[in-house]
Amino acid sequence: MFSDISSFISMRKDIFPVADAHCDFLFGAMEYGYDINTLKRDQTIHLPYLVGGNVCLQFFAAWIDTTLRTSPLQQAMTMFDCYHRMLADNPTLTPLSADFDPDCGKIATVLAVEGGEACEGSLAMLRMFHRMGVRAMTLTWNENNELAGAAKGRQSKGLSSLGREMVEEMNRIGIALDVAHLSDTGIEDALKISTRPLFASHSNARAVKHTARSLPDELIRAIAEQGGVIGVNFYPPQLCDGKASIEDVVKHIMHIVSIGGVDCCAFGSDFDGMQQYPVDLHNSLDFQKLCRALKQVGFSDEHVYKIAYLNLFNYIKAFV
């Protein structure tokens, strides 16, 4: 691991530090008993894989499943408990700090929420989430809710009045607004009212593969101009038609960079949130394959370093 790009380049290493903006491991920990040290079921987030792939920064999302009988708030609290117990039991993992050095031998972590239903309409609950360590949150998952319209929701609803209040409070207390899963109209609303840069933890380029969850060029450009980042995810139906591979991930990265510049692109795997994966990208061990593929299409070491690690770190460190 290396603390800056100059030392990395000077030593001419082929292993890049990696930051991953999204995984759903905590839901697996809550529902299926996932342990980061022991593989179970279809689990892909595994501490030896993280270490082997040189992951230095990992976001852990508490995904809210609205089909469960358990309330969204209780789900969130249970996953927060899973996260904090995981950190207590694994000294290799540490909450991210603004001065984190990827050469320190630890993996920095960020606690996030996927689905604003978790707050149950309460700004007080949002503030409590912040006190518990939450540093990023999406307003929706796939369905419209009381805060905003979802990308896959009916119509193209934007932010509700409560959603606007939530964004303003997130700005004030320091929770990053994650627009993954948000409708285009909702993202446009958020860009207008947010006083802090927003980001998309796991969204792809609609111009490469047209899906509602992916971002059109104008929103890629707007997020980049505001100083935000876009994490490319590895979910095959959002990458291409048919079987997906690392080559398809690279195509999305190249397009996002061509629209928003090299400083706006990052990785947002969605590991443990999928039932299928690209044929050559199965878990965190394969991040270095992706880095090598970026070099093969002409990205410099400096640019791969930014996409793989630095862009996401520089974005989120303002919230910790």
HUWOFEN-V829339 format. One record per pair of residues at least 4 apart in sequence whose C-alpha atoms are under 6 Angstrom apart, sorted by the first residue. I is the first residue (numbers start at 0). J is the second residue. D is the distance in whole Angstrom. If there is no record, write none. Layout:
BEGIN
i/j/d
I/J/D
I/J/D
END
This chain:
BEGIN
i/j/d
0/16/6
0/101/6
0/102/5
1/7/6
1/101/6
1/102/5
2/100/6
2/101/6
2/102/5
5/9/6
16/53/5
16/54/6
16/55/6
16/308/6
17/54/4
17/55/6
17/307/5
17/308/5
18/54/6
18/55/6
18/56/4
18/57/6
18/308/5
19/57/5
19/266/5
19/267/5
20/58/5
20/200/5
20/267/4
21/58/5
21/200/6
21/267/5
21/268/6
21/269/5
22/59/6
22/269/5
22/270/5
23/60/6
23/271/5
23/272/5
24/271/6
25/61/6
25/78/6
27/31/5
27/33/5
28/32/5
28/33/4
35/45/5
35/46/5
36/45/6
36/46/6
38/42/6
42/271/6
43/271/6
43/282/5
47/51/6
48/52/6
48/283/5
48/284/5
49/54/5
49/283/5
51/284/6
52/283/5
52/284/4
52/286/6
55/101/6
55/106/5
55/107/6
56/106/6
56/107/5
56/108/6
57/108/5
58/108/6
58/109/5
59/110/5
59/111/6
60/111/4
60/112/5
60/113/6
61/78/6
61/112/5
61/113/6
62/113/5
63/71/6
63/114/6
71/117/5
72/117/5
86/92/6
91/105/5
92/105/6
92/106/5
92/107/6
93/107/5
93/108/6
94/107/5
94/108/5
95/107/5
95/108/5
96/319/6
97/316/5
110/133/5
111/133/5
111/134/6
111/135/5
111/136/5
112/136/5
113/136/6
113/137/5
114/137/5
114/138/5
114/139/4
114/140/5
115/137/6
115/138/4
115/139/6
118/124/5
118/125/6
128/133/5
129/133/5
134/174/4
134/175/6
135/174/5
135/175/4
135/176/6
136/176/6
136/177/5
137/177/5
137/178/6
139/149/6
140/180/5
141/149/6
141/151/5
142/149/5
142/152/5
143/147/6
143/148/4
143/149/5
143/152/5
146/158/6
146/159/5
146/161/6
146/162/4
147/157/5
147/158/4
147/159/6
148/156/4
148/157/5
148/182/6
149/180/6
149/181/5
149/182/5
150/180/5
150/181/5
150/182/4
150/211/6
150/212/6
157/184/5
157/185/4
158/162/5
158/185/5
169/173/6
169/174/5
173/318/5
176/197/5
177/198/5
177/199/5
178/199/5
179/199/5
179/200/6
179/201/6
179/202/6
180/212/6
181/185/6
189/193/6
196/225/5
196/226/5
196/227/5
197/227/5
198/227/5
198/228/5
198/229/6
199/229/5
200/230/5
200/267/6
201/230/5
201/231/5
201/232/5
201/267/5
202/213/5
202/230/6
202/231/5
203/213/5
203/231/5
204/213/5
204/214/5
204/251/6
205/209/4
205/213/5
205/214/5
205/215/5
208/238/6
208/239/6
220/258/6
220/259/5
222/227/5
223/227/5
223/259/5
223/263/5
228/263/4
228/264/6
229/264/5
229/265/6
230/265/4
230/266/4
230/267/4
231/266/5
231/267/5
232/267/5
232/268/4
232/269/6
233/268/5
235/243/5
238/247/6
243/277/5
244/277/5
244/278/5
244/279/6
255/259/6
256/260/4
256/261/5
262/310/6
264/306/5
265/306/5
265/307/6
276/281/6
280/285/5
293/298/6
294/298/5
298/302/6
303/307/6
304/308/6
305/309/4
305/310/5
309/313/6
312/316/6
END
